[in-house]
Amino acid sequence: MKYLKQLAFVAFLLPFMACGESSQTQKGTDLNANTEVQDVNQVIETIMARRSIRKYKPQAVNRDTMQIILNCGINAPNGQNKQSWAIRVVDNPEYINGITEVYKKVNPKAAEDPDFKNMFRNAPTIVFIAHDTAYDFSQVDCGLLGENMVLSAWSMGIGSCCLGSPTRFMTNTPEASEYLKRLEIPEGYELLYCIAFGYPDETPAAKPRDNEKIKFVE
C-alpha cells in the first residue's frame, strides 16, 4: 500500500516536473534566440554608426587594443586563404613626425593649416597595408582586412580613416624612400593604402548613400 501511495505521488508530480523542464528549456531557447538577434543588431548598429574620422585626440591607442583590431583584420575572408597582405603598424611619433616633415617640404601649403600635425589626419597610430602583386585578388583581400579592422575599432570607441594619398606619396616620392624602406615590405608586395586609428575628436554626420545603385535581378 505504501508503495502504491508513493507511485501515485510521483505520477501526480510528473506533469509539474515536465512543465518545469519544458519551461526552462523554452526559456533557454528564447535566451539563445534573443542573444543571436541581439548580436546581429549590434553588428548592424556598428556598421551603420561608423564614420570616417579626420580629427583625433592626441592619445595613442594602446597596443593591446590594437592587437585585437589587427586580429579581427587577419580573420577577414580572403581568397584561397592566401592571406595576401602584409601589415605594418606604426605608433612611433618619431616615424610619423619624420615622414610628415618630408611631406611638408614637398607640400609646403599643408603646413599653413594651423590644425595640421601630421599627414595621417593627425592620427597617432597608422596601419600600413601592402598587397601581393602576384595575386590578382589581393587588393580585394586587403579591402576586407581593412573593413574588419575599422568596424572592430569603432565598436571599441576608436575612430579610423582609410587613406590613399599618404601611401602614394611614400611610394612615389624619392625623399620618402627611407621611411618606406623602414616598413620592410616583403619582396613582391606593394604598399596599397593605410588606415589612421585614434580616439575621435569629432562627430561627423552621415553622408547620404545612393540606394539607386542597388538592383535586384529577377
FIVEXLUM-612321 format. One record per residue: residue number from 1; residue in three letters; x, y, z of N, C-alpha, C in turn. Coordinates in nm, 4 decimals, padded with zeros to 6 digits. Example, Ala and Ser with C-alpha at 12.3 -4.5 7.8 and 13.67 -1.06 7.14 Angstrom:
<atoms>
  pos  code       n_u       n_v       n_w      ca_u      ca_v      ca_w       c_u       c_v       c_w
    1   ALA   01.3190  -00.5690   00.7800   01.2300  -00.4500   00.7800   01.3200  -00.3300   00.7800
    2   SER   01.2850  -00.2250   00.7080   01.3670  -00.1060   00.7140   01.2900   00.0030   00.7870
</atoms>
This chain:
<atoms>
  pos  code       n_u       n_v       n_w      ca_u      ca_v      ca_w       c_u       c_v       c_w
    1   MET   00.0831  -00.1200   00.0000   00.0000   00.0000   00.0000   00.0873   00.1261   00.0000
    2   LYS   00.1934   00.1217   00.0850   00.2854   00.2342   00.0911   00.3494   00.2588  -00.0450
    3   TYR   00.3846   00.1515  -00.1154   00.4456   00.1609  -00.2474   00.3501   00.2252  -00.3466
    4   LEU   00.2193   00.1855  -00.3383   00.1194   00.2411  -00.4286   00.1019   00.3903  -00.4044
    5   LYS   00.1058   00.4311  -00.2773   00.0923   00.5730  -00.2458   00.2095   00.6533  -00.3030
    6   GLN   00.3303   00.5947  -00.2915   00.4470   00.6627  -00.3444   00.4386   00.6762  -00.4962
    7   LEU   00.3921   00.5677  -00.5609   00.3785   00.5683  -00.7057   00.2769   00.6728  -00.7508
    8   ALA   00.1646   00.6791  -00.6750   00.0610   00.7762  -00.7081   00.1138   00.9191  -00.6917
    9   PHE   00.1956   00.9407  -00.5886   00.2515   01.0742  -00.5635   00.3460   01.1173  -00.6753
   10   VAL   00.4281   01.0208  -00.7203   00.5193   01.0503  -00.8309   00.4409   01.0816  -00.9568
   11   ALA   00.3367   01.0035  -00.9831   00.2536   01.0272  -01.1011   00.1892   01.1641  -01.0954
   12   PHE   00.1531   01.2057  -00.9720   00.0915   01.3366  -00.9543   00.1911   01.4500  -00.9863
   13   LEU   00.3201   01.4276  -00.9526   00.4206   01.5313  -00.9725   00.4726   01.5397  -01.1157
   14   LEU   00.4606   01.4295  -01.1906   00.5202   01.4240  -01.3241   00.4810   01.5404  -01.4143
   15   PRO   00.3496   01.5744  -01.4236   00.3136   01.6848  -01.5132   00.3832   01.8154  -01.4757
   16   PHE   00.3932   01.8389  -01.3416   00.4570   01.9626  -01.2971   00.6061   01.9616  -01.3278
   17   MET   00.6694   01.8432  -01.3097   00.8115   01.8312  -01.3402   00.8363   01.8543  -01.4890
   18   ALA   00.7492   01.7937  -01.5714   00.7623   01.8084  -01.7161   00.7406   01.9526  -01.7578
   19   CYS   00.6427   02.0161  -01.6928   00.6121   02.1545  -01.7252   00.7314   02.2444  -01.6904
   20   GLY   00.7872   02.2189  -01.5734   00.9027   02.2973  -01.5307   01.0184   02.2782  -01.6255
   21   GLU   01.0446   02.1551  -01.6682   01.1548   02.1285  -01.7604   01.1298   02.1938  -01.8937
   22   SER   01.0023   02.1828  -01.9380   00.9684   02.2414  -02.0667   00.9852   02.3927  -02.0629
   23   SER   00.9412   02.4537  -01.9488   00.9508   02.5973  -01.9351   01.0967   02.6420  -01.9354
   24   GLN   01.1837   02.5672  -01.8643   01.3243   02.6025  -01.8576   01.3911   02.5873  -01.9935
   25   THR   01.3527   02.4769  -02.0628   01.4090   02.4540  -02.1954   01.3680   02.5651  -02.2902
   26   GLN   01.2388   02.6022  -02.2827   01.1885   02.7073  -02.3687   01.2582   02.8397  -02.3385
   27   LYS   01.2777   02.8633  -02.2077   01.3436   02.9859  -02.1665   01.4855   02.9923  -02.2218
   28   GLY   01.5546   02.8785  -02.2145   01.6904   02.8726  -02.2663   01.6935   02.8941  -02.4163
   29   THR   01.5960   02.8349  -02.4860   01.5889   02.8519  -02.6308   01.5647   02.9973  -02.6667
   30   ASP   01.4698   03.0604  -02.5948   01.4405   03.2007  -02.6206   01.5613   03.2878  -02.5935
   31   LEU   01.6339   03.2549  -02.4848   01.7501   03.3327  -02.4485   01.8551   03.3257  -02.5585
   32   ASN   01.8775   03.2047  -02.6111   01.9756   03.1900  -02.7196   01.9319   03.2671  -02.8428
   33   ALA   01.8008   03.2562  -02.8726   01.7495   03.3252  -02.9904   01.7653   03.4758  -02.9743
   34   ASN   01.7311   03.5261  -02.8546   01.7427   03.6697  -02.8306   01.8874   03.7149  -02.8376
   35   THR   01.9752   03.6300  -02.7870   02.1174   03.6645  -02.7899   02.1664   03.6741  -02.9332
   36   GLU   02.1237   03.5792  -03.0162   02.1658   03.5808  -03.1557   02.1157   03.7069  -03.2254
   37   VAL   01.9870   03.7401  -03.2007   01.9297   03.8594  -03.2620   02.0024   03.9834  -03.2131
   38   GLN   02.0301   03.9848  -03.0807   02.0990   04.0998  -03.0243   02.2376   04.1162  -03.0855
   39   ASP   02.3096   04.0047  -03.1033   02.4427   04.0120  -03.1633   02.4351   04.0678  -03.3050
   40   VAL   02.3367   04.0188  -03.3801   02.3213   04.0668  -03.5168   02.2922   04.2164  -03.5161
   41   ASN   02.2053   04.2614  -03.4265   02.1714   04.4024  -03.4190   02.2924   04.4863  -03.3812
   42   GLN   02.3759   04.4349  -03.2933   02.4959   04.5088  -03.2546   02.5892   04.5251  -03.3734
   43   VAL   02.6021   04.4214  -03.4544   02.6872   04.4304  -03.5728   02.6313   04.5349  -03.6694
   44   ILE   02.5002   04.5279  -03.6938   02.4376   04.6234  -03.7857   02.4503   04.7653  -03.7316
   45   GLU   02.4304   04.7797  -03.6021   02.4406   04.9120  -03.5412   02.5818   04.9687  -03.5586
   46   THR   02.6830   04.8851  -03.5408   02.8213   04.9302  -03.5583   02.8465   04.9724  -03.7014
   47   ILE   02.7992   04.8912  -03.7967   02.8189   04.9236  -03.9386   02.7528   05.0566  -03.9732
   48   MET   02.6287   05.0748  -03.9279   02.5546   05.1945  -03.9649   02.6024   05.3191  -03.8907
   49   ALA   02.6635   05.3009  -03.7744   02.7081   05.4154  -03.6945   02.8496   05.4602  -03.7288
   50   ARG   02.9294   05.3723  -03.7901   03.0700   05.4046  -03.8146   03.0836   05.5243  -03.9081
   51   ARG   03.1787   05.6099  -03.8749   03.2101   05.7258  -03.9586   03.3608   05.7312  -03.9827
   52   SER   03.4016   05.7881  -04.0924   03.5436   05.8149  -04.1161   03.5826   05.9372  -04.0342
   53   ILE   03.6822   05.9194  -03.9488   03.7236   06.0258  -03.8573   03.8474   06.0959  -03.9122
   54   ARG   03.8431   06.2282  -03.9112   03.9550   06.3074  -03.9639   04.0109   06.4048  -03.8602
   55   LYS   03.9633   06.3923  -03.7370   04.0175   06.4689  -03.6248   04.0295   06.3750  -03.5056
   56   TYR   04.1505   06.3695  -03.4481   04.1770   06.2739  -03.3411   04.2337   06.3417  -03.2169
   57   LYS   04.2060   06.2816  -03.1043   04.2704   06.3229  -02.9804   04.4148   06.2728  -02.9832
   58   PRO   04.5044   06.3387  -02.9107   04.6468   06.3034  -02.9216   04.6855   06.1695  -02.8613
   59   GLN   04.6052   06.1167  -02.7682   04.6442   05.9928  -02.7018   04.6467   05.8758  -02.8003
   60   ALA   04.7518   05.7955  -02.7897   04.7671   05.6806  -02.8793   04.6774   05.5654  -02.8352
   61   VAL   04.6423   05.4820  -02.9294   04.5688   05.3585  -02.8984   04.6703   05.2586  -02.8436
   62   ASN   04.6399   05.2011  -02.7252   04.7380   05.1088  -02.6670   04.7499   04.9823  -02.7528
   63   ARG   04.8628   04.9194  -02.7424   04.8927   04.8073  -02.8323   04.8065   04.6846  -02.8061
   64   ASP   04.7627   04.6650  -02.6842   04.6735   04.5518  -02.6571   04.5430   04.5679  -02.7343
   65   THR   04.4905   04.6888  -02.7353   04.3679   04.7162  -02.8104   04.3931   04.7044  -02.9598
   66   MET   04.5050   04.7563  -03.0054   04.5379   04.7449  -03.1470   04.5539   04.5999  -03.1880
   67   GLN   04.6059   04.5171  -03.0986   04.6223   04.3758  -03.1325   04.4874   04.3091  -03.1557
   68   ILE   04.3876   04.3476  -03.0782   04.2521   04.2950  -03.1002   04.2027   04.3367  -03.2386
   69   ILE   04.2232   04.4633  -03.2725   04.1807   04.5152  -03.4026   04.2517   04.4421  -03.5158
   70   LEU   04.3805   04.4202  -03.4992   04.4592   04.3506  -03.6019   04.4168   04.2051  -03.6156
   71   ASN   04.3869   04.1405  -03.5030   04.3396   04.0017  -03.5080   04.2060   03.9924  -03.5820
   72   CYS   04.1200   04.0909  -03.5598   03.9940   04.0942  -03.6356   04.0230   04.1112  -03.7844
   73   GLY   04.1234   04.1911  -03.8159   04.1585   04.2130  -03.9560   04.2031   04.0871  -04.0260
   74   ILE   04.2964   04.0150  -03.9656   04.3507   03.8971  -04.0342   04.2540   03.7797  -04.0346
   75   ASN   04.1420   03.7932  -03.9630   04.0379   03.6908  -03.9699   03.9321   03.7237  -04.0739
   76   ALA   03.9604   03.8220  -04.1578   03.8692   03.8550  -04.2676   03.8713   03.7435  -04.3716
   77   PRO   03.7630   03.7286  -04.4479   03.7652   03.6317  -04.5576   03.8690   03.6730  -04.6605
   78   ASN   03.9336   03.5738  -04.7217   04.0335   03.6047  -04.8243   04.0453   03.4865  -04.9195
   79   GLY   04.0773   03.5163  -05.0432   04.0792   03.4150  -05.1472   04.1767   03.3017  -05.1211
   80   GLN   04.1247   03.1794  -05.1205   04.2046   03.0578  -05.1049   04.2892   03.0587  -04.9768
   81   ASN   04.2483   03.1394  -04.8817   04.3238   03.1572  -04.7572   04.4700   03.1918  -04.7836
   82   LYS   04.4937   03.2685  -04.8901   04.6293   03.3103  -04.9216   04.6804   03.4163  -04.8244
   83   GLN   04.5843   03.4886  -04.7614   04.6220   03.5961  -04.6689   04.7261   03.6866  -04.7359
   84   SER   04.6875   03.7360  -04.8516   04.7811   03.8047  -04.9412   04.8028   03.9507  -04.9010
   85   TRP   04.8318   03.9699  -04.7747   04.8564   04.1035  -04.7230   04.9834   04.1050  -04.6383
   86   ALA   05.0384   04.2230  -04.6229   05.1471   04.2461  -04.5273   05.1077   04.3706  -04.4484
   87   ILE   05.1128   04.3614  -04.3174   05.0610   04.4676  -04.2300   05.1753   04.5244  -04.1461
   88   ARG   05.1845   04.6557  -04.1439   05.2853   04.7229  -04.0626   05.2169   04.8288  -03.9771
   89   VAL   05.2403   04.8233  -03.8479   05.1769   04.9158  -03.7537   05.2815   05.0158  -03.7051
   90   VAL   05.2483   05.1430  -03.7155   05.3402   05.2480  -03.6712   05.2687   05.3358  -03.5682
   91   ASP   05.3197   05.3353  -03.4455   05.2706   05.4273  -03.3429   05.3863   05.5076  -03.2830
   92   ASN   05.4985   05.5075  -03.3543   05.6183   05.5774  -03.3124   05.6115   05.7237  -03.3587
   93   PRO   05.5997   05.8198  -03.2672   05.5894   05.9606  -03.3085   05.7073   06.0060  -03.3939
   94   GLU   05.8255   05.9517  -03.3671   05.9434   05.9904  -03.4449   05.9244   05.9567  -03.5925
   95   TYR   05.8695   05.8395  -03.6192   05.8446   05.7984  -03.7583   05.7370   05.8879  -03.8204
   96   ILE   05.6260   05.9029  -03.7506   05.5124   05.9789  -03.8044   05.5516   06.1246  -03.8285
   97   ASN   05.6196   06.1849  -03.7327   05.6612   06.3243  -03.7478   05.7689   06.3389  -03.8547
   98   GLY   05.8561   06.2382  -03.8653   05.9633   06.2442  -03.9644   05.9120   06.2424  -04.1058
   99   ILE   05.8223   06.1478  -04.1361   05.7681   06.1411  -04.2718   05.6799   06.2624  -04.2994
  100   THR   05.6181   06.3174  -04.1958   05.5361   06.4376  -04.2122   05.6227   06.5572  -04.2503
  101   GLU   05.7417   06.5671  -04.1929   05.8321   06.6761  -04.2282   05.8726   06.6675  -04.3757
  102   VAL   05.8958   06.5464  -04.4222   05.9261   06.5271  -04.5640   05.8073   06.5730  -04.6479
  103   TYR   05.6868   06.5352  -04.6055   05.5646   06.5718  -04.6771   05.5481   06.7239  -04.6829
  104   LYS   05.5764   06.7907  -04.5722   05.5611   06.9357  -04.5657   05.6608   07.0078  -04.6567
  105   LYS   05.7793   06.9529  -04.6707   05.8784   07.0138  -04.7601   05.8352   07.0052  -04.9057
  106   VAL   05.7723   06.8926  -04.9392   05.7247   06.8741  -05.0766   05.5926   06.9472  -05.0982
  107   ASN   05.5133   06.9581  -04.9912   05.3818   07.0232  -04.9989   05.3735   07.1328  -04.8918
  108   PRO   05.4426   07.2428  -04.9118   05.4510   07.3460  -04.8075   05.3171   07.4071  -04.7668
  109   LYS   05.2204   07.4042  -04.8561   05.0900   07.4617  -04.8218   05.0192   07.3834  -04.7121
  110   ALA   05.0536   07.2547  -04.6987   04.9891   07.1729  -04.5957   05.0149   07.2291  -04.4565
  111   ALA   05.1353   07.2821  -04.4354   05.1725   07.3345  -04.3042   05.1022   07.4656  -04.2718
  112   GLU   05.0390   07.5283  -04.3700   04.9690   07.6535  -04.3453   04.8426   07.6343  -04.2635
  113   ASP   04.7912   07.5129  -04.2619   04.6728   07.4822  -04.1814   04.7163   07.4742  -04.0346
  114   PRO   04.6617   07.5600  -03.9474   04.7038   07.5599  -03.8066   04.6715   07.4299  -03.7335
  115   ASP   04.5771   07.3541  -03.7872   04.5389   07.2271  -03.7236   04.6209   07.1088  -03.7737
  116   PHE   04.7071   07.1337  -03.8731   04.7850   07.0247  -03.9326   04.8981   06.9824  -03.8390
  117   LYS   04.8973   06.8538  -03.8017   05.0035   06.7991  -03.7164   05.0798   06.6873  -03.7867
  118   ASN   05.0065   06.6025  -03.8576   05.0753   06.5008  -03.9365   04.9937   06.4659  -04.0602
  119   MET   05.0579   06.3969  -04.1524   04.9967   06.3712  -04.2826   04.8934   06.2594  -04.2803
  120   PHE   04.8666   06.2060  -04.1607   04.7704   06.0969  -04.1470   04.6465   06.1435  -04.0712
  121   ARG   04.6017   06.2640  -04.1037   04.4860   06.3249  -04.0378   04.5099   06.3442  -03.8885
  122   ASN   04.6368   06.3584  -03.8521   04.6771   06.3810  -03.7131   04.6555   06.2604  -03.6231
  123   ALA   04.6335   06.1439  -03.6826   04.6118   06.0225  -03.6029   04.7429   05.9773  -03.5378
  124   PRO   04.7355   05.9158  -03.4193   04.8563   05.8714  -03.3500   04.9033   05.7316  -03.3876
  125   THR   04.8177   05.6549  -03.4532   04.8522   05.5173  -03.4907   04.8152   05.4942  -03.6368
  126   ILE   04.9078   05.4393  -03.7113   04.8847   05.4149  -03.8541   04.9105   05.2684  -03.8851
  127   VAL   04.8202   05.2076  -03.9590   04.8394   05.0703  -04.0072   04.8584   05.0762  -04.1586
  128   PHE   04.9744   05.0342  -04.2044   05.0046   05.0288  -04.3473   04.9731   04.8887  -04.3991
  129   ILE   04.9088   04.8819  -04.5153   04.8662   04.7544  -04.5724   04.9239   04.7407  -04.7129
  130   ALA   04.9990   04.6348  -04.7339   05.0570   04.6060  -04.8654   04.9922   04.4796  -04.9209
  131   HIS   04.9907   04.4669  -05.0520   04.9264   04.3507  -05.1139   05.0260   04.2751  -05.2012
  132   ASP   04.9967   04.1483  -05.2202   05.0789   04.0608  -05.3033   05.0472   04.0882  -05.4503
  133   THR   05.1417   04.1439  -05.5224   05.1159   04.1821  -05.6616   05.1020   04.0618  -05.7545
  134   ALA   05.1436   03.9446  -05.7099   05.1353   03.8251  -05.7937   04.9966   03.7615  -05.7887
  135   TYR   04.9098   03.8098  -05.6982   04.7758   03.7503  -05.6831   04.6721   03.8553  -05.7196
  136   ASP   04.5926   03.8281  -05.8235   04.5042   03.9297  -05.8785   04.3844   03.9628  -05.7904
  137   PHE   04.3645   03.8903  -05.6820   04.2534   03.9182  -05.5915   04.3024   03.9804  -05.4608
  138   SER   04.4314   04.0074  -05.4530   04.4891   04.0509  -05.3254   04.4361   04.1869  -05.2791
  139   GLN   04.4035   04.2748  -05.3725   04.3520   04.4055  -05.3316   04.2157   04.3929  -05.2659
  140   VAL   04.1358   04.2984  -05.3140   04.0068   04.2724  -05.2502   04.0298   04.2177  -05.1096
  141   ASP   04.1225   04.1237  -05.0964   04.1545   04.0679  -04.9647   04.1947   04.1783  -04.8670
  142   CYS   04.2766   04.2709  -04.9151   04.3235   04.3795  -04.8283   04.2105   04.4749  -04.7912
  143   GLY   04.1149   04.4906  -04.8821   03.9985   04.5726  -04.8506   03.9130   04.5100  -04.7413
  144   LEU   03.8929   04.3794  -04.7511   03.8162   04.3085  -04.6487   03.8884   04.3125  -04.5140
  145   LEU   04.0191   04.2989  -04.5187   04.1013   04.3088  -04.3984   04.0790   04.4435  -04.3295
  146   GLY   04.0848   04.5501  -04.4089   04.0678   04.6835  -04.3527   03.9294   04.7062  -04.2957
  147   GLU   03.8280   04.6559  -04.3641   03.6907   04.6741  -04.3155   03.6713   04.6071  -04.1801
  148   ASN   03.7262   04.4884  -04.1635   03.7183   04.4220  -04.0332   03.7832   04.5075  -03.9246
  149   MET   03.8952   04.5694  -03.9583   03.9661   04.6490  -03.8587   03.8892   04.7758  -03.8210
  150   VAL   03.8365   04.8472  -03.9201   03.7689   04.9731  -03.8875   03.6391   04.9480  -03.8108
  151   LEU   03.5708   04.8377  -03.8404   03.4471   04.8071  -03.7677   03.4759   04.7634  -03.6249
  152   SER   03.5753   04.6778  -03.6065   03.6086   04.6335  -03.4712   03.6583   04.7516  -03.3885
  153   ALA   03.7344   04.8414  -03.4520   03.7827   04.9601  -03.3809   03.6663   05.0470  -03.3355
  154   TRP   03.5730   05.0713  -03.4255   03.4584   05.1561  -03.3923   03.3769   05.0972  -03.2775
  155   SER   03.3652   04.9658  -03.2745   03.2880   04.9015  -03.1679   03.3521   04.9225  -03.0312
  156   MET   03.4802   04.9606  -03.0290   03.5509   04.9862  -02.9032   03.5765   05.1349  -02.8815
  157   GLY   03.5077   05.2191  -02.9592   03.5197   05.3625  -02.9403   03.6399   05.4250  -03.0069
  158   ILE   03.6993   05.3541  -03.1027   03.8192   05.4032  -03.1714   03.7834   05.4387  -03.3152
  159   GLY   03.8192   05.5581  -03.3554   03.7902   05.6031  -03.4905   03.8981   05.5619  -03.5881
  160   SER   03.8663   05.5757  -03.7152   03.9624   05.5383  -03.8194   03.9283   05.6106  -03.9483
  161   CYS   04.0255   05.6099  -04.0393   04.0037   05.6669  -04.1715   04.0969   05.5982  -04.2699
  162   CYS   04.0433   05.5428  -04.3753   04.1259   05.4795  -04.4785   04.1849   05.5892  -04.5670
  163   LEU   04.3165   05.5811  -04.5876   04.3868   05.6863  -04.6592   04.4686   05.6286  -04.7750
  164   GLY   04.4613   05.6962  -04.8890   04.5389   05.6539  -05.0042   04.6534   05.7487  -05.0370
  165   SER   04.6320   05.8794  -05.0147   04.7331   05.9776  -05.0546   04.8659   05.9626  -04.9801
  166   PRO   04.8675   05.9281  -04.8492   04.9983   05.9107  -04.7844   05.0805   05.7974  -04.8446
  167   THR   05.0142   05.6881  -04.8801   05.0894   05.5755  -04.9368   05.1362   05.6073  -05.0782
  168   ARG   05.0563   05.6817  -05.1543   05.1010   05.7237  -05.2877   05.2220   05.8156  -05.2755
  169   PHE   05.2167   05.9036  -05.1768   05.3295   05.9938  -05.1550   05.4546   05.9152  -05.1192
  170   MET   05.4407   05.8183  -05.0319   05.5568   05.7418  -04.9860   05.6170   05.6570  -05.0967
  171   THR   05.5341   05.6044  -05.1854   05.5852   05.5171  -05.2918   05.6360   05.5949  -05.4125
  172   ASN   05.5915   05.7206  -05.4285   05.6273   05.7971  -05.5480   05.7241   05.9124  -05.5220
  173   THR   05.7611   05.9319  -05.3964   05.8463   06.0450  -05.3620   05.9836   05.9949  -05.3169
  174   PRO   06.0891   06.0242  -05.3935   06.2230   05.9751  -05.3564   06.2650   06.0163  -05.2151
  175   GLU   06.2244   06.1366  -05.1721   06.2635   06.1853  -05.0397   06.2030   06.1011  -04.9263
  176   ALA   06.0981   06.0269  -04.9587   06.0318   05.9457  -04.8566   06.0806   05.8016  -04.8554
  177   SER   06.1765   05.7698  -04.9408   06.2192   05.6299  -04.9563   06.2722   05.5693  -04.8268
  178   GLU   06.3362   05.6507  -04.7445   06.3895   05.5996  -04.6172   06.2769   05.5442  -04.5299
  179   TYR   06.1647   05.6156  -04.5266   06.0530   05.5741  -04.4415   05.9804   05.4544  -04.5008
  180   LEU   05.9732   05.4498  -04.6328   05.9141   05.3335  -04.6977   05.9989   05.2095  -04.6696
  181   LYS   06.1285   05.2247  -04.6756   06.2196   05.1128  -04.6501   06.2049   05.0615  -04.5072
  182   ARG   06.1827   05.1517  -04.4128   06.1694   05.1118  -04.2728   06.0462   05.0242  -04.2471
  183   LEU   05.9502   05.0273  -04.3374   05.8321   04.9405  -04.3227   05.8649   04.7949  -04.3545
  184   GLU   05.9758   04.7718  -04.4239   06.0203   04.6359  -04.4572   05.9088   04.5557  -04.5258
  185   ILE   05.8552   04.6149  -04.6300   05.7527   04.5469  -04.7096   05.8181   04.4287  -04.7810
  186   PRO   05.7586   04.3094  -04.7758   05.8214   04.1917  -04.8386   05.8371   04.2078  -04.9895
  187   GLU   05.9335   04.1392  -05.0429   05.9531   04.1398  -05.1874   05.8297   04.0823  -05.2568
  188   GLY   05.7880   04.1475  -05.3639   05.6686   04.1032  -05.4358   05.5411   04.1670  -05.3838
  189   TYR   05.5528   04.2459  -05.2770   05.4366   04.3163  -05.2210   05.4497   04.4653  -05.2496
  190   GLU   05.3356   04.5328  -05.2528   05.3325   04.6753  -05.2824   05.2399   04.7452  -05.1842
  191   LEU   05.2846   04.8588  -05.1331   05.2023   04.9353  -05.0392   05.0737   04.9789  -05.1086
  192   LEU   04.9604   04.9482  -05.0487   04.8310   04.9735  -05.1124   04.7595   05.0935  -05.0515
  193   TYR   04.7420   05.0924  -04.9211   04.6781   05.2047  -04.8515   04.7122   05.1954  -04.7041
  194   CYS   04.6685   05.2934  -04.6285   04.6905   05.2881  -04.4848   04.5619   05.3291  -04.4133
  195   ILE   04.5560   05.2958  -04.2856   04.4400   05.3320  -04.2045   04.4892   05.4066  -04.0819
  196   ALA   04.4336   05.5252  -04.0599   04.4626   05.6026  -03.9401   04.3700   05.5564  -03.8282
  197   PHE   04.4253   05.5399  -03.7086   04.3464   05.4995  -03.5920   04.3714   05.5950  -03.4764
  198   GLY   04.2668   05.6233  -03.4010   04.2798   05.7080  -03.2827   04.1433   05.7340  -03.2225
  199   TYR   04.1437   05.8035  -03.1095   04.0173   05.8367  -03.0434   03.9578   05.9608  -03.1090
  200   PRO   03.8321   05.9544  -03.1512   03.7723   06.0644  -03.2277   03.7665   06.1954  -03.1508
  201   ASP   03.7929   06.3040  -03.2223   03.7768   06.4379  -03.1676   03.6751   06.5143  -03.2515
  202   GLU   03.5822   06.4412  -03.3084   03.4750   06.4994  -03.3880   03.3599   06.3993  -03.3950
  203   THR   03.2432   06.4497  -03.4327   03.1273   06.3625  -03.4522   03.0664   06.3950  -03.5883
  204   PRO   03.1241   06.3416  -03.6935   03.0747   06.3758  -03.8281   02.9371   06.3174  -03.8548
  205   ALA   02.8600   06.3899  -03.9317   02.7280   06.3412  -03.9712   02.7418   06.2398  -04.0835
  206   ALA   02.6430   06.1536  -04.0936   02.6431   06.0535  -04.2011   02.6163   06.1208  -04.3349
  207   LYS   02.6869   06.0773  -04.4355   02.6633   06.1283  -04.5704   02.5642   06.0361  -04.6409
  208   PRO   02.4776   06.0915  -04.7254   02.3749   06.0091  -04.7889   02.4350   05.9041  -04.8815
  209   ARG   02.3660   05.7918  -04.8915   02.4052   05.6843  -04.9813   02.2995   05.6710  -05.0910
  210   ASP   02.3433   05.6319  -05.2092   02.2551   05.6228  -05.3252   02.1987   05.4820  -05.3367
  211   ASN   02.0767   05.4646  -05.2910   02.0111   05.3337  -05.2982   01.9788   05.2916  -05.4409
  212   GLU   01.9817   05.3868  -05.5336   01.9531   05.3548  -05.6727   02.0625   05.2671  -05.7340
  213   LYS   02.1770   05.2602  -05.6692   02.2846   05.1767  -05.7187   02.2630   05.0280  -05.6857
  214   ILE   02.1580   05.0012  -05.6087   02.1247   04.8627  -05.5715   02.0104   04.8144  -05.6597
  215   LYS   02.0287   04.7015  -05.7263   01.9245   04.6461  -05.8109   01.9101   04.4966  -05.7823
  216   PHE   01.7887   04.4521  -05.7677   01.7605   04.3097  -05.7588   01.7344   04.2568  -05.9006
  217   VAL   01.8031   04.1540  -05.9386   01.7892   04.0983  -06.0724   01.6887   03.9848  -06.0672
  218   GLU   01.5832   03.9972  -06.1427   01.4772   03.8947  -06.1451   01.5138   03.7823  -06.2432
</atoms>
